[in-house]
């Protein structure tokens, strides 16, 4: 590691300390407005492009759950990370499922029967049961993954009958660049889907988590019903991508 990188990471760690305090405070305020407590909300730190050294500093500060978007990036960091809960939150291709089974506690982005079947197959082959969330394309955007809202019930019913997986809830990313009122509307629709799914008893799921809300809108998501938020840049600063990407 060069001194330049060491200094840069040191600044990121100092910034993280302040950001961590601020985000915790904002979560507590939003939870209170929603009639909940901060303890009711799971903060998952989205660590895409964040060096393991900085992630580890966050873990020492108190971050307990992290989420990675890319399989290869996660694998490159895995051995260097301190103990914590590790989840996968990005779009997942079926040919990369093998690399995650047994390495993450939850896959948040299950959006098709094909992906569900592959997670099931590999989980059973390894004697495991993998926790999943069903990802909903709440805005109907062609550029985003996720099951269409009108197909959610069918996918949930299929998942309930699939061995080797346990459905723990729902996940969504609303369209970006919308007004607060529009974003709240999407969040509230997701909350209703979550309530409806939770009401359906299943032997293969518990429907504990409604994962929605990121750095720009996590407080709004909590107010609308989220109990898990995925916060990246509000903790670690703006993403820095390698040149050429």
Rosetta silent file (secondary structure, phi, psi, omega in degrees, C-alpha in Angstrom):
SEQUENCE: XXXXXXXXXXXXXXXXXXXXXXXXXXXXXXXXXXXXXXXXXXXXXXXXXXXXXXXXXXXXXXXXXXXXXXXXXXXXXXXXXXXXXXXXXXXXXXXXXXXXXXXXXXXXXXXXXXXXXXXXXXXXXXXXXXXXXXXXXXXXXXXXXXXXXXXXXXXXXXXXXXXXXXXXXXXXXXXXXXXXXXXXXXXXXXXXXXXXXXXXXXXXXXXXXXXXXXXXXXXXXXXXXXXXXXXXXXXXXXXXXXXXX
SCORE:     score description
SCORE:     0.000 S_00000001
   1 L     0.000  129.198  178.464    0.000    0.000    0.000 S_00000001
   2 L   -78.486  162.482  178.915    1.416    3.370   -0.924 S_00000001
   3 H   -63.607  -35.522  178.603    1.431    6.306    1.477 S_00000001
   4 H   -58.086  -48.115  179.025   -0.958    8.112   -0.868 S_00000001
   5 H   -65.109  -39.923 -179.822   -3.480    5.307   -0.537 S_00000001
   6 H   -60.129  -44.607  179.167   -2.896    5.073    3.200 S_00000001
   7 H   -65.265  -40.029 -179.509   -3.648    8.769    3.644 S_00000001
   8 H   -64.067  -45.173  179.613   -6.711    8.540    1.420 S_00000001
   9 H   -65.386  -35.971  177.971   -8.106    5.620    3.349 S_00000001
  10 H   -60.790  -41.234  178.096   -7.356    7.427    6.605 S_00000001
  11 H   -66.804  -41.159  177.762   -9.479   10.368    5.473 S_00000001
  12 H   -60.042  -39.885  179.685  -12.264    8.037    4.388 S_00000001
  13 H   -66.566  -39.492  177.718  -12.182    6.428    7.826 S_00000001
  14 H   -66.008  -41.173  176.683  -12.373    9.805    9.561 S_00000001
  15 H   -63.196  -40.465 -179.115  -15.292   10.823    7.347 S_00000001
  16 H   -60.053  -38.073 -179.376  -16.977    7.511    8.042 S_00000001
  17 H   -59.206  -44.372  178.912  -16.875    8.138   11.780 S_00000001
  18 H   -70.611  -43.150 -179.650  -18.891   11.339   11.387 S_00000001
  19 H   -62.630  -38.817 -179.788  -21.208    9.874    8.749 S_00000001
  20 H   -60.647  -44.478  178.687  -21.911    6.838   10.908 S_00000001
  21 H   -63.206  -44.803 -177.405  -23.066    9.022   13.791 S_00000001
  22 H   -63.810  -47.609 -178.490  -25.231   11.147   11.516 S_00000001
  23 H   -62.160  -41.338  177.452  -26.912    8.212    9.762 S_00000001
  24 H   -60.162  -42.495  179.467  -27.674    6.535   13.085 S_00000001
  25 H   -63.699  -43.174 -179.633  -29.273    9.736   14.344 S_00000001
  26 H   -66.402  -37.570  176.336  -31.360   10.118   11.191 S_00000001
  27 H   -63.547  -43.527  179.703  -32.522    6.513   11.376 S_00000001
  28 H   -62.287  -41.460  179.310  -33.565    7.003   14.991 S_00000001
  29 H   -65.406  -44.582 -179.456  -35.531   10.156   14.108 S_00000001
  30 H   -65.422  -39.441  178.732  -37.265    8.499   11.146 S_00000001
  31 H   -62.462  -42.018  179.084  -38.086    5.431   13.221 S_00000001
  32 H   -61.327  -42.174  178.494  -39.634    7.636   15.886 S_00000001
  33 H   -64.199  -26.346  179.867  -41.789    9.362   13.268 S_00000001
  34 L   -92.028    4.580 -179.511  -42.935    5.920   12.134 S_00000001
  35 L    77.300   24.433 -179.930  -43.809    4.839   15.667 S_00000001
  36 L  -123.427 -175.901  174.067  -40.770    2.566   15.908 S_00000001
  37 L  -119.504  165.287  178.758  -37.360    2.608   17.532 S_00000001
  38 H   -59.130  -30.877 -179.421  -33.905    2.563   15.968 S_00000001
  39 H   -67.806  -18.206  178.180  -33.582   -1.040   17.117 S_00000001
  40 H   -79.118  -11.530 -174.100  -36.456   -1.969   14.798 S_00000001
  41 L  -109.052  127.165  175.102  -34.417   -0.880   11.765 S_00000001
  42 E   -92.749  120.087  175.708  -31.587   -2.934   10.271 S_00000001
  43 E   -93.687  117.995  176.682  -28.898   -0.761    8.714 S_00000001
  44 E  -108.632  118.765 -179.036  -27.079   -2.557    5.945 S_00000001
  45 E   -80.426  118.593  179.204  -23.952   -0.757    4.764 S_00000001
  46 E   -83.522  113.832 -166.286  -23.693   -0.954    0.965 S_00000001
  47 L  -107.851   21.376  177.024  -19.972   -1.423    0.384 S_00000001
  48 L   -56.984  127.706  179.744  -19.635   -1.370   -3.413 S_00000001
  49 L    71.055    0.667 -178.402  -16.175    0.038   -4.375 S_00000001
  50 L   -88.135  125.306 -179.436  -15.271    0.557   -0.691 S_00000001
  51 L   -60.568  148.985 -178.584  -11.863   -0.931    0.242 S_00000001
  52 H   -56.996  -35.296 -179.592  -11.875   -3.679    2.859 S_00000001
  53 H   -61.231  -38.734  179.468   -9.759   -1.512    5.180 S_00000001
  54 H   -74.777  -41.257  176.135  -12.475    1.145    5.266 S_00000001
  55 H   -57.690  -44.060 -179.327  -15.260   -1.430    5.622 S_00000001
  56 H   -62.525  -36.214  176.149  -13.384   -2.931    8.565 S_00000001
  57 H   -62.462  -40.312  176.260  -13.166    0.477   10.223 S_00000001
  58 H   -63.038  -38.890  178.158  -16.941    0.685    9.901 S_00000001
  59 H   -64.051  -40.162  177.310  -17.308   -2.739   11.456 S_00000001
  60 H   -64.689  -31.925  178.856  -15.175   -1.611   14.381 S_00000001
  61 H   -71.913  -25.432 -179.778  -17.428    1.436   14.765 S_00000001
  62 L   137.568   -2.029  175.533  -20.486   -0.785   15.007 S_00000001
  63 L   -63.656  128.427 -176.249  -21.647   -1.691   11.496 S_00000001
  64 L  -111.279  -19.634 -175.955  -23.029   -5.216   11.753 S_00000001
  65 E  -131.535  131.012  175.797  -24.435   -5.863    8.280 S_00000001
  66 E  -125.825  153.916  178.366  -22.840   -5.202    4.899 S_00000001
  67 E  -131.935  132.394  177.949  -24.133   -5.711    1.373 S_00000001
  68 E  -110.307  146.845 -178.665  -22.147   -6.188   -1.825 S_00000001
  69 L   -96.127  -24.045 -174.235  -23.448   -5.625   -5.361 S_00000001
  70 L  -124.305  132.739 -176.283  -20.888   -7.548   -7.381 S_00000001
  71 H   -61.055  -50.219 -175.665  -19.844  -11.147   -6.901 S_00000001
  72 H   -64.148  -38.189  178.229  -16.222  -10.708   -7.966 S_00000001
  73 H   -65.399  -41.395  178.274  -15.715   -7.642   -5.808 S_00000001
  74 H   -60.757  -46.247 -178.470  -17.165   -9.450   -2.820 S_00000001
  75 H   -63.205  -34.024 -179.443  -14.892  -12.443   -3.356 S_00000001
  76 H   -70.730  -24.898 -179.516  -11.854  -10.167   -3.651 S_00000001
  77 H   -95.405  -23.863 -164.846  -12.613   -8.590   -0.253 S_00000001
  78 H   -48.869  -49.252 -175.118  -13.984  -11.590    1.594 S_00000001
  79 L   -67.171  -22.900 -176.547  -10.792  -12.880    3.190 S_00000001
  80 L   -92.693   -8.074 -176.039   -9.819   -9.413    4.440 S_00000001
  81 L   -81.385  141.737  171.729  -13.123   -8.537    6.098 S_00000001
  82 L   -69.015  161.725  179.214  -13.657   -8.651    9.842 S_00000001
  83 L   -58.152  130.790  176.394  -16.509  -10.849   11.084 S_00000001
  84 L  -168.869  169.904  174.776  -19.903   -9.377   10.203 S_00000001
  85 E   -77.908  126.900 -176.378  -23.148  -10.315    8.504 S_00000001
  86 E  -118.721  126.094 -178.849  -22.576  -10.351    4.733 S_00000001
  87 E  -125.968  161.106  176.445  -25.397  -10.143    2.231 S_00000001
  88 E  -111.285  127.998 -172.358  -25.655   -9.852   -1.537 S_00000001
  89 L  -122.309   -0.581 -177.477  -27.819   -6.995   -2.802 S_00000001
  90 L   -95.560  175.344  175.618  -27.006   -6.684   -6.509 S_00000001
  91 L   -62.812  133.234 -174.305  -28.411   -8.239   -9.651 S_00000001
  92 L  -120.607  124.121  174.553  -27.350  -11.888   -9.661 S_00000001
  93 L   -84.414  146.784 -176.480  -26.781  -14.059  -12.703 S_00000001
  94 H   -61.065  -32.268 -177.432  -27.521  -17.740  -12.281 S_00000001
  95 H   -73.798   -3.958  178.111  -24.007  -18.750  -13.324 S_00000001
  96 H  -110.861    0.026 -179.757  -22.583  -16.868  -10.314 S_00000001
  97 H   -59.626  -39.879 -178.136  -24.861  -18.290   -7.640 S_00000001
  98 H   -53.218  -33.586 -176.108  -22.344  -21.054   -6.934 S_00000001
  99 H   -77.989  -10.534 -177.987  -19.831  -18.464   -5.743 S_00000001
 100 L  -106.656  -27.998 -174.518  -22.181  -17.049   -3.101 S_00000001
 101 L   -58.922  125.516 -178.691  -23.859  -20.072   -1.536 S_00000001
 102 L    85.771   -9.799 -179.125  -22.571  -20.478    2.007 S_00000001
 103 L  -102.777  -23.076  178.131  -20.645  -17.215    1.830 S_00000001
 104 L  -122.674  151.862 -178.462  -23.507  -14.764    2.377 S_00000001
 105 L   -81.527  -23.485 -177.288  -26.343  -14.924    4.856 S_00000001
 106 E  -153.365  143.347  171.026  -28.927  -13.576    2.430 S_00000001
 107 E  -109.724  114.147 -171.520  -29.447  -12.930   -1.273 S_00000001
 108 E   -88.568   -5.336 -166.529  -31.706   -9.893   -1.556 S_00000001
 109 E  -119.367   44.824  179.557  -32.219   -9.809   -5.300 S_00000001
 110 E   -85.259  119.589 -172.176  -34.226  -12.897   -6.278 S_00000001
 111 L  -133.712   10.624 -179.083  -36.474  -11.918   -9.171 S_00000001
 112 L  -156.389  157.389  177.002  -37.190  -15.041  -11.223 S_00000001
 113 H   -65.859  -33.034  179.342  -38.052  -18.711  -10.941 S_00000001
 114 H   -62.470  -47.350  178.380  -34.827  -19.546  -12.790 S_00000001
 115 H   -66.149  -41.816  178.154  -32.678  -17.804  -10.168 S_00000001
 116 H   -57.305  -44.997 -178.178  -34.780  -19.258   -7.372 S_00000001
 117 H   -64.529  -38.081 -178.934  -34.281  -22.782   -8.745 S_00000001
 118 H   -71.167  -39.231  175.902  -30.508  -22.375   -8.997 S_00000001
 119 H   -62.446  -41.510  178.101  -30.215  -21.067   -5.435 S_00000001
 120 H   -61.431  -49.523 -176.880  -32.325  -24.019   -4.311 S_00000001
 121 H   -58.489  -48.425 -175.927  -30.257  -26.568   -6.236 S_00000001
 122 H   -74.963  -31.769  176.221  -26.914  -25.369   -4.959 S_00000001
 123 H   -65.031  -46.083  178.929  -28.146  -24.821   -1.399 S_00000001
 124 H   -63.811  -39.136  179.921  -29.436  -28.392   -1.213 S_00000001
 125 H   -63.300  -26.728 -179.679  -26.211  -29.706   -2.755 S_00000001
 126 L  -102.266    8.437  179.025  -24.299  -28.006    0.063 S_00000001
 127 L    66.735   34.099 -175.727  -26.711  -29.023    2.815 S_00000001
 128 L  -123.234  164.476  168.526  -27.826  -25.435    3.360 S_00000001
 129 L  -124.719  120.075 -174.332  -30.942  -23.311    3.405 S_00000001
 130 E   -98.642  127.025  175.345  -30.350  -19.864    1.933 S_00000001
 131 E   -73.578  139.632 -179.663  -32.319  -16.830    3.085 S_00000001
 132 E  -137.999  158.550  165.176  -33.642  -14.687    0.248 S_00000001
 133 E  -116.779  148.337  175.092  -35.657  -11.561   -0.425 S_00000001
 134 E   -92.352  122.651 -178.526  -37.873  -11.229   -3.475 S_00000001
 135 E   -88.215  129.076 -178.280  -36.947   -8.135   -5.457 S_00000001
 136 E  -109.637  129.245  175.028  -39.866   -6.158   -6.869 S_00000001
 137 L   -83.954   79.596 -169.145  -39.498   -3.780   -9.822 S_00000001
 138 L   -65.867  -25.513  179.862  -41.846   -1.346   -8.171 S_00000001
 139 L   -96.678    0.810 -179.166  -41.458    1.330  -10.849 S_00000001
 140 L    61.262   35.027 -176.444  -41.814   -1.019  -13.826 S_00000001
 141 L   -87.176  129.851 -179.877  -38.475    0.170  -15.214 S_00000001
 142 L   -65.200  -28.402 -177.042  -36.997   -1.791  -18.101 S_00000001
 143 L   -80.470   -7.313 -177.287  -33.471   -0.945  -16.961 S_00000001
 144 L  -113.325  149.918  174.663  -33.950   -2.498  -13.526 S_00000001
 145 L   -81.283  176.264 -178.196  -34.213   -6.073  -12.362 S_00000001
 146 L   120.671  146.891  177.338  -37.020   -7.293  -10.147 S_00000001
 147 E   -75.268  143.331  176.775  -40.245   -9.187  -10.577 S_00000001
 148 L   -64.060  142.552 -178.512  -43.198   -7.174  -11.861 S_00000001
 149 H   -52.192  -38.740 -178.511  -45.642   -6.357   -9.050 S_00000001
 150 H   -71.081  -14.010  178.525  -48.418   -8.293  -10.780 S_00000001
 151 H  -103.771    0.643 -176.814  -46.181  -11.394  -10.864 S_00000001
 152 H   -62.144  -45.667 -176.981  -45.016  -11.142   -7.246 S_00000001
 153 H   -60.417  -40.225  179.572  -47.701  -13.375   -5.785 S_00000001
 154 H   -65.360  -43.660  178.950  -46.904  -16.152   -8.260 S_00000001
 155 H   -66.247  -39.279  178.684  -43.158  -15.973   -7.546 S_00000001
 156 H   -63.898  -40.084  178.476  -43.800  -15.878   -3.793 S_00000001
 157 H   -64.336  -40.553  177.747  -46.032  -18.946   -4.050 S_00000001
 158 H   -64.281  -44.556 -179.816  -43.315  -20.757   -6.008 S_00000001
 159 H   -62.122  -35.107 -179.705  -40.665  -19.770   -3.486 S_00000001
 160 H   -65.135  -21.597 -178.956  -42.853  -21.042   -0.655 S_00000001
 161 L  -103.866    4.942 -174.520  -42.751  -24.501   -2.245 S_00000001
 162 L   -98.705  120.936  179.371  -39.040  -24.467   -3.097 S_00000001
 163 L   -73.260  156.433  176.277  -36.682  -26.417   -0.797 S_00000001
 164 L    84.732   -1.008  176.208  -33.324  -25.024    0.183 S_00000001
 165 E  -133.193  154.794  174.943  -34.517  -21.410    0.406 S_00000001
 166 E  -133.418  119.206 -179.495  -36.327  -19.374    3.020 S_00000001
 167 E   -77.765  119.962 -177.578  -38.175  -16.220    2.001 S_00000001
 168 E  -105.367   -4.855  178.907  -37.412  -13.500    4.538 S_00000001
 169 E   153.507 -155.985 -175.300  -39.191  -10.577    2.860 S_00000001
 170 E  -126.112  155.833  177.807  -39.177   -8.134   -0.038 S_00000001
 171 E  -138.161  146.758  177.963  -36.712   -5.679   -1.575 S_00000001
 172 E  -156.454  154.668  172.727  -37.177   -2.786   -3.989 S_00000001
 173 L  -127.630  110.208 -179.304  -35.462    0.233   -5.516 S_00000001
 174 L   -70.963  163.562  178.049  -37.913    2.944   -6.622 S_00000001
 175 L   -56.661  140.207 -179.951  -37.238    5.064   -9.711 S_00000001
 176 L   -80.964  160.002  173.664  -34.527    7.663   -9.163 S_00000001
 177 L    74.581   16.289  178.874  -34.965   11.395   -9.563 S_00000001
 178 L   -95.227  164.726  177.236  -38.583   11.533   -8.453 S_00000001
 179 L   -68.689  163.665  178.389  -40.135   13.925   -5.973 S_00000001
 180 H   -59.518  -38.004 -179.806  -40.407   12.965   -2.328 S_00000001
 181 H   -64.890  -42.110  179.206  -44.153   12.491   -2.763 S_00000001
 182 H   -67.323  -42.089  179.612  -43.673   10.122   -5.701 S_00000001
 183 H   -63.324  -43.159  177.255  -40.945    8.178   -3.910 S_00000001
 184 H   -59.332  -38.859  179.061  -43.109    7.869   -0.816 S_00000001
 185 H   -59.410  -45.234  178.272  -45.903    6.518   -3.015 S_00000001
 186 H   -63.190  -43.238  179.037  -43.635    3.745   -4.302 S_00000001
 187 H   -62.006  -42.082 -179.402  -42.482    2.935   -0.784 S_00000001
 188 H   -66.544  -35.544  174.867  -46.051    2.800    0.488 S_00000001
 189 H   -62.633  -41.994  178.220  -47.031    0.447   -2.344 S_00000001
 190 H   -64.079  -39.200  178.218  -44.163   -1.832   -1.342 S_00000001
 191 H   -61.273  -39.788  178.620  -45.262   -1.729    2.274 S_00000001
 192 H   -66.666  -40.819  175.607  -48.729   -2.867    1.256 S_00000001
 193 H   -59.604  -42.361 -179.606  -47.265   -5.736   -0.786 S_00000001
 194 H   -62.255  -45.287  178.750  -45.185   -6.680    2.238 S_00000001
 195 H   -61.702  -43.793 -179.464  -48.220   -6.645    4.528 S_00000001
 196 H   -63.763  -44.369  179.746  -50.225   -8.722    2.052 S_00000001
 197 H   -65.680  -37.646 -179.327  -47.423  -11.274    1.627 S_00000001
 198 H   -65.289  -30.805 -178.572  -46.897  -11.453    5.369 S_00000001
 199 H   -71.551  -20.658  179.502  -50.564  -12.268    5.866 S_00000001
 200 L   -86.143  112.302 -177.295  -50.183  -15.374    3.709 S_00000001
 201 L   -67.543  136.827  179.968  -48.911  -18.135    5.975 S_00000001
 202 L  -139.135  140.208  175.831  -45.965  -20.077    4.562 S_00000001
 203 L   -81.766   -4.137 -172.098  -43.969  -23.023    5.824 S_00000001
 204 L  -126.569   33.394 -179.940  -40.996  -21.770    3.850 S_00000001
 205 E  -178.083  160.905 -179.110  -40.651  -18.162    4.937 S_00000001
 206 E  -125.418  -14.918  178.066  -41.030  -15.649    7.717 S_00000001
 207 E    49.828   57.510 -178.680  -41.362  -12.322    5.850 S_00000001
 208 E   -87.618  -31.117 -167.443  -39.298  -10.396    8.379 S_00000001
 209 E  -118.580  134.782  167.073  -37.702   -7.756    6.172 S_00000001
 210 E  -115.416  100.807 -173.311  -38.876   -4.977    3.925 S_00000001
 211 E   -96.768  106.057  178.228  -35.602   -3.776    2.427 S_00000001
 212 L  -160.165  153.055 -176.553  -35.950   -0.410    0.706 S_00000001
 213 L   101.382  127.288  178.335  -34.404    3.013    0.940 S_00000001
 214 L  -126.196 -162.083 -171.356  -30.831    4.035    0.138 S_00000001
 215 L   -54.942  -38.572 -175.129  -28.618    7.018    0.923 S_00000001
 216 L   -80.278  -18.141 -170.625  -30.903    9.608   -0.666 S_00000001
 217 L  -145.163   20.609 -175.816  -34.186    8.371    0.772 S_00000001
 218 H   -64.738  -34.286  178.705  -33.649    5.969    3.687 S_00000001
 219 H   -65.805  -42.385  178.239  -35.491    8.202    6.166 S_00000001
 220 H   -62.664  -39.990  179.470  -38.485    8.402    3.840 S_00000001
 221 H   -63.488  -41.792  179.072  -38.422    4.631    3.401 S_00000001
 222 H   -63.524  -43.667  178.681  -38.453    4.069    7.158 S_00000001
 223 H   -60.410  -31.809 -177.843  -41.373    6.446    7.574 S_00000001
 224 H   -86.831   -9.216  175.691  -43.248    4.480    4.898 S_00000001
 225 L   132.261   -4.807  179.605  -42.612    1.095    6.501 S_00000001
 226 L   -64.880  143.886  171.188  -39.098   -0.176    5.714 S_00000001
 227 L  -121.376    6.835  169.424  -37.304   -2.064    8.456 S_00000001
 228 E  -141.107  130.994  177.973  -34.071   -2.522    6.497 S_00000001
 229 E  -124.695  146.149 -176.393  -32.235    0.236    4.642 S_00000001
 230 E  -111.810  102.199 -171.050  -29.207   -0.109    2.357 S_00000001
 231 E  -112.940  122.456 -179.570  -26.943    2.904    2.875 S_00000001
 232 L  -115.904  -77.500 -173.582  -23.718    3.390    0.914 S_00000001
 233 H   -64.023  -28.901  177.494  -22.584    6.879   -0.088 S_00000001
 234 H   -66.022  -20.797  175.658  -24.134    8.529    2.977 S_00000001
 235 H   -96.694  -50.045 -168.729  -21.667    6.454    5.002 S_00000001
 236 H  -101.589   -2.778 -176.747  -18.642    6.025    2.754 S_00000001
 237 L    89.611  176.909 -177.803  -18.839    9.069    0.486 S_00000001
 238 L   -60.402  144.632  178.496  -19.343    9.224   -3.267 S_00000001
 239 L   -61.875  141.665  174.971  -18.495    6.093   -5.229 S_00000001
 240 L  -122.416  109.820 -177.585  -15.076    6.052   -6.836 S_00000001
 241 L   -95.862  145.476  177.405  -14.872    3.767   -9.840 S_00000001
 242 L   -58.239  151.322  178.718  -11.606    2.586  -11.413 S_00000001
 243 L   -58.305  140.480  178.371  -10.575    4.413  -14.593 S_00000001
 244 L    90.887    0.048  179.914  -12.141    3.001  -17.727 S_00000001
 245 L  -111.140    0.000    0.000  -15.335    1.867  -16.023 S_00000001
